[in-house]
């Protein structure tokens, strides 16, 4: 992390030993690690656990009379920061913080590297006052500030010029050559890099009547960039089809494909879907970052009670545990976290998935392939002859799959699956609506987890918030008097792209079925089952769980209100059908 400043009389390693921060033996270990890995000495010392990064930087800051700045909550002016080109910022691990009349204050991971400071000074054409900053905070800030919007707009214009005045399609050219320097390839590269930097889950490329829209879904919300060069859509779609192995000549029918790319040292699986619209083919790409690894159960955001009970439930030898919620509520993440926890050499685990999102060692993962008749039911019938201990069913889509899963859970297997319902209580009802016998559901189903995702408040711009009248009335309906608790919202800053939120977390409700509930299911008395579930001491509804998150400042009351409104709407729609 830190180089020796050749103008300093004190070497960093010697300074730390002199201050009794590390021992001679630890310094030697760090030097050996530096030689082996090529990392800088300070980073080696931190990674070996000999000293906390904050303590190290504060000591160096004091000794070398350079400020140490916490930029995790720093309000960046992106116009000023971007005066240092991104390539230089990443190469020298530097970021411009403040501009004054005759100088810039610049954060460096290694402000003792005089060559880096001089190069930054040469580019900025002003004196530079260097400061120590933490490496990960600096990299996070660079990812937030150096968005690719300008490069994307520029490359769209370049590609539009290459297409010329006629309606030329680049599909044939792209099919014959890799064309790695072609504008369309560089344009896609920038779109993907921009998406990875801001942790987007989806990329939407949409032709409109006279414009092209590129939209990124970030923390569940779409952010849009509009460009007037609509004609480049055909080139973009053709290139993506080639990457996915699809038919570039077929533009009348939807197509689905998949490919893997490496972007900014991230291995990303891309699931692609095309849709013919009146203005051309639209494309949506789901991004699955394989480099981030799987979350474990402790990182999902579950309350302690739900987390502890969930861990117990998935270690039972048999029975079915369902994870429910609408599309995009994080069900797959929860199931993969469970599989990650259960994955052991003494367990045989088989999955039936559509698609396989993350590859897990030791687990037999099977991809549904409808074209050859390999559906969920067929996979499950074969899986049961493979001596499994645990079976994961990606989704209960039809009666046959559901019945095989329930019978497997009843005959000595742990079965994990998902179901598209709005809450935990309605899941048992949904199984019976799909045609399952009541005795089969009662004999197999052990627990249901209902979940949603809520956006997390940006801790940098979080401010106290006074609920509006509608929100106050909703709080009273939950038995909470407005004014009892302090709520917060995000004002918006550079750290959260002016949204007020950074990242998402899961909100969970857990329904464990007791004897009384199971008896109600056997009698096919769904009204009694619903009453018993709501009266259970162990059951906390989703809205109440989300409200706890708002009370503790993890999310805003508006996010909780969204969940409550969707649950109320679904309850009304279910009631109207019965």
N, C-alpha and C positions, 0 to 999 in steps of 0.2 A: 504494500500500500504506500509506503513512504520510502523515498530515496534519500540518501545522504546528500544534504546540500553541500556542495564542494566549497562554499564560502563559510561554512560553519565549522567551528573548531570542535564541536561535539558530535559524535556519531549517535544516531538514534538508539541503537542497541546499548551502547555504553551508558547513555543517559538513563535509560530505564533500569539498568543494573545499579547505577550510582544512586538512584532514587529508591532502591529496594522494591521496585514494582515487579521486576522479574529477577530470577537468579542467574548466575553464570551458566548453570546447566540448561536452564530454559532458553537462554539466549543461543547456546550452541545448538539445541534442538531446532530452534526457529531458523537459524542459519542453514542447518542441514535441510530443513523443509523448503526453505527459499531456493536452495540449489537444486533440489529435486523437482519442485513444481514450477519454478520460474516466477512465483508470486513475489511481491515485494515484502520486505521484512516485517513491516507493521501488520500487514494482512496475515502473514504467517503466524505472528504472535497472537493475533486476535482469534484466528481460526483454530489454533491449538488450545485455546481456552485459558491462556496464561494471564490475560487482562481483558477487561471490558472495553469495548470500543470507545464509549464516552469518556471513561477514565483516561485512556491513552491519549485521546485527542485533547482533553483538557490540560493534561500535563505538558504535552508538546506546545499547545497554545500559550501556556504560561511561560515556558522556557524560551520559546522563540519570539515572544511578544507579537503573536499573530492571533486575531480573533478566532474563536470557535463558534460557528453559527448553527443553530438548530433550524433547518429549512423545511422541516416537516409541516410547519404551519406558516411558512413565509408567503407573503402575498406577492407573487411574481407579476411583473409587467411583461407580458409575452413579447411585446414589440421591442423592448430593451434587451431581453434575454436572447431573442433570435438574431441580434446583431452579431453574435458569434455563431458561425455556421455549425450545423448539427454534427458534421463529420469531425470538426475540430473539437467540439464539446465532448463527443464520445471518446475521441482519441486521447485527449489530455485530461479527461475526467474533470471538466471545468464547466461552470455555469455562471452567467452574469447575473448579479443580484441587484445592484443599484448603480445608477449613472449620476455623477456629479459633473460640474462644469469642466473640470480638468482631469477627472479620473473615473475609473469604474471600480466598484467592489466586486470581486469575483471569488466564488467558492471553488476550492480545489480539493480533491481527495488527497492530493500530495502537493501542498503549496511550497514544499522545500525543493521541488523539482524545478530548478531555475530555467531549464530549457523550455519546459511547458509554460511557465509564467512569461518568459520573453516572447514566445510565439504568440500567445494570446494577446500580449501587449502590442505586438507588431500588427496583428489583424484588427484590433479595436482602435489603433492609432491614438491611444490615450494612455496615461499612466494607469497601472493596475495595482490595486491593494488586495493581496490574496488573503483568504480566510480558510480555515479548516472546516470541512463539512463531511458528514458520514457518507460512505460510498453508496449504499443502497438508496438513501434519500435523494442523492444527486441523480442516480440513474432513473428513479421514479419520476423526478421532476422533468428530466429530459424527455422521457416517454410522453408525459402529459403535454408539454409545451410545444415540442417539435412535431406537430401533426403534419400529415402529408397533403392537406387540402390544396395548397398552392401548386405543389408538384403535380397532383392529380389533374387540376384544372389546366395546367400548362400542357401536360401530355395528351389530354383530350383534344386540345386545340391542335397539337402537332399531328395527331392521328387523323383528325378531321381534314387537315390540309393534305395529308398523304392520300386520303380517299379521293381528293379532287372534287371537281364539280359534278361528276356523273355518279350514278348509283352503283359504284363498284363495290363488290363484296370481297373482303380479304380471305375468305374461307379457303379458297383453293391454294393461295400462296402459303397460308399458314399450315395447311395440311402437308405441303411438300417440304417445308423447311422448319427447323427449330426456331429460326428468326429471333434469336435471343436478344438482339439489339433493336428489334422492331418496336415502334412506339406502343403497340398494343400489349406487348410482353412487359415493357417497363411500366405501363399504366397499371396492369394487373398486379405487378410486384408492389407498386406503391399503395394500391388499395389494400392488399393483404397486410403490408407492413403497418399501415395506419390502423387497421382492425386489430392486429395483434398488440400494438402499443397501448391501445385503450381497452384491451380485454373485451372486445366485442364478441358476442355469441353468434351473430348472424350478419351476413352481407346481403343486401337487396340491390339488384341492378334492374331498374324499371324504366322502360321507354314510355314517354308520355306523348301527347300530340305534337309538341314542338320542343321538348326538352328531355334530357336524360337525368334521372334521379339515382344517386347512389346513397343508400341509407344503411347505417350501422345500428344494430340493436345493442345498446350498452346499458347494463343493469336493468334490462327489461323494457327500456324505452328506446324508440327509434330517433336517431339524429340524422339529418338530411343535408346532402350537398347537391345543388341543382346546377346543371350545365346545359348550355344551349345547343351543344353539338350532338344532336340526337342520332345522327347517322353512324356514330361509332359503335352503337349497340350491337350491330350485326357482327362486327369484328371481334368485340369482346365475347359475345356468346359463342362464336365459332371457336375461338381460342380455348375457352373453358370446356367446350364439348370435346375438343381434341385431348385436353388434359384428362378428361373423364372417360375417354374411350367411347364416346357416344357418336351417333350418326349426324354429321354436320349438315347433311342435305335435307334431313327431316325437320321441317319447321312448323308442321301442322299439328303435331301431336306432342304431348308432354313427355319428357324423358327424365330419368333419374340416374345419377352417376356418383362416383366417389374417386378421390385421389388424395395423395399425401404430398405435402410440400414442406420445405424447411425455410422458415422466415425468422430472421433475427434470433438465430440459435434456438428457435422453437420448432419442434416437430408437430405439424398440424394436420389432422385428418379433416378433409373437406367433403361434406355431403351436399351434393348439388341437385337442384330440381329446376327444370325449365317449364315455362307455361306460356303457350301462345296467346297473346292478347291482341286487341284490335290495332295496337300501335307497334307490334313486334313482340319478340320473345322476351319475357321477363325471367330473371334468374334469382333464386334464393340459395345461399350457401350457408350451411351450419358448420361452424368451426369448433373442432374438438382438439384442444391443446394437449397432446400426449406428454409434453415436457413437464407439465405441472404435477403430474402424478395424481393419485386418487386421494380424496379426503378420507380421514378416518372418522369414526363415529363421533369422537370428541370434538371434531371441528365443524360439525354440521350446524350447530346453533341450537341444539335441543336443550331444554331445561334439564336440570340434574335428574328429576324424577323420571321424565320420559326417556332420557338417555340410559339410565340404570335399568329400567324395565325392558327397554328395547334390547339391550345387550343380553339380558336374561332370556328373553323370548326366542332370540335367534340361536341360542345354544341348546334349546330343547331338541330332543331327537326326532320329534314328528309334529305335525300340525301345519296349518297354513297361516302365514303372516302377510297381510296385504298392505301395500302403500298406495294411497289414493290421493287424487287431486287432479285439477285440469291440466291440459297441455302446458308445458313450460313451468311447472311448479317444483321441479327438482326431484321428481320420483326416482329417476335413473341414478342420480347422484347418491341418494340414500341407499338404494339397493347395492350399488357398487361398493359403497363404504361398508355395508354389511358383509358382502362377499370378501372384501379385503380382510375383514376381521376374522372370518371363518376359514380362510384359505390356509390349510395345514396339510402336512404330508399324510396324515391319517384320515383325511376326509376326501371322498369322491364327490366332486361338484360338477354338475352338468347344467348348462344354460341353453335356453332357446330364445334368441334375440332377433329383433328386426328394427334397426341393424345392430351389429356388434359395435359398441361405441369405444370401449377401452379393452385392450388385450391384456389378459391377466395370466401370469404363469401358473401352471399346474391345473388350471380349470379348463374343462372341455366346453368351449364356447361354440355354439352352432348357429349359423346365420340362416334365417328363413329365406327360402328361394321359391317364390310362388310360381315362377316359370317352369320349374321342373316338378312341381307338386310337393315341395318340401315346406309344409306349413307347420304351425305350432303343434297341432294335434299329432301329426306324423312324427315330428321330432320327439315329442313326449312319450309316445308309445314305444319308440326305439330306446329312448333314454332309460326307461324303466327296466329294460333288459340289460342295461349296462352296470347294474349294481351300484346305483348312486346313493349317497347319504343325503345330499342336499340338491334340490332342483330349483333353478330360477326360471320363471316364465316372464319374458319381457312384458307381456300384456295379455290380460284375459279378454280376447276379442270375440269369441264365439262360444256357443254352448258346449261343443265337443271338447275344446281346450279346457274350459272351466271344469267340466265333469272329470276329465282325466286328472287335472291338478288336484281337485278335491279328494278323489279316491286315492291318489298317491299320498296325500297328507294324512289320510285315514289309515293307510297301511304301512306306516313306519318310515315315512320320509318327511324331512323338513322342506316345505315348499314356500318360496318367496315369489311374490308377483305384484303387479300393479293393476289398478282398475281406475277407469275415468269416472270418478264421482266427485261431488263437491265437498263431502265431509265424511268422517269415519262412520257415523251412524247409518247413513244411507247406503253404505257398501253392501251390508248383508241383504238389504232390500233389493239392491241391484242384482245380486247373484240370483235371487229367486225370480226376479223379473226376467232374467236371461234363461230361466227354465230349470234351475237346479232344484232338486228335491230338498225340502226343508230339513229332513233328517240328515242329509248329506252335509249341508252347510253347518248344522249344529254339531256334527261329529268331527268336522275338520277344521273349521275356522277358530283360531285362537285369539287373534288380535288384529286390529286395523289401525294404521297410522294415517291420519289426514294431514296434508301439509300445503303450505303456500310459500312463496318467496316474497320478502319485503326488502326494500332498499334501505341500506344503512346510512345514517346521517353522516355527513362529512364533519369530522371532529375539528377541522380547521375553521369552519365558518358557522358552527352550530350556535344558535341563539335561542333565548327563551321565547316561547310562542304562546299566545292567548287563543284558545279554541274559539271558533265562530259559533253562532247560535245553533246551527245544525249539528255540529260536533258536540256541543254541550248537551243537547237533547239526547243524542245517542249515548253519551256517557251516563246520563241519568237513567236511561233504559238498562244499562248494565249495572246499575246500583252504585255508580260512582258520582259523587257530588262535584261539579266543576269547582276548581279552586283548591281541591284537596291535594292535587299533585302538580308538579311543574313539568310542562311539556316543552319540546324543542322543535325547531325546524332549521333547515340549512339556508343561509342567505345566498350562497353561490360564490365561488371563488375559482382561482386557477387550478386548485387541487382537484376540484370536482367538475371541471369544465362548466362552471356556473349553473350546475344542476342542484347543488345542495346535498348530493348523495354520492357515496363511493362504495361500490360493491353491494352484494345482497346477502341475506342470511335466511335460513329456513325458519318458519314458524310451524309448530307441530302440535297436534292433539293425538292422544293415544287412548284407544278404547280396547280394554281387555274384557273379554266375554266371561262373565261368571255363570254359575249354574242357573240362576234365575233368568238371565238373558238367553242362555242356550235353550232352556225349557220353552220360553216364548217363541223362539225360532222353530222348535219342533212342532209347536202347535200352530205355526204359521200366523202367529198373532204379532204382526209388525208394529201395531200401535203400542202394545204393551212392551215390546222390545225397545222401541224408541223411548218410551217413558222411563224404563229401568236404566237405560244407558245414560240418559240425562241426569238421573238422580244418583248415579254412582259417584261415590266420594273420590274415586281415582280418575274421573274424567274431567278434563278442563277443555272447554270449547276453543276452537282456533282463535276467535275474536278476543277472548279473555287472555289467551297466551300472548297474542300480538300486543294487547294493551299493556301487558307487563313490560314488553320491549320498549314501548313508548314511554312508560313511566321511568324506566331506567336510562332513557336517553339514547337507546340504540337505534331507534327509528322515530319517525314523526307520527303524530296522530292522524294525519291525512292518509298515510300508508295503511294504518290500522282500519281507518274508516272504509277504505277501498275493499279490504277483505270482508268486513262486516256487511257492506252493501251487496257484494257478490253472493255471500252466504244467504242473506235475506231473500235475494231474488231467486236463488235456486230452491229455497224452502217453499216459497210461494208457488213456483212452477211445479214442484213435486206434489204439493197439496192439491193443486188444481187438476192434476192427472188422476188423483185417487178418488 
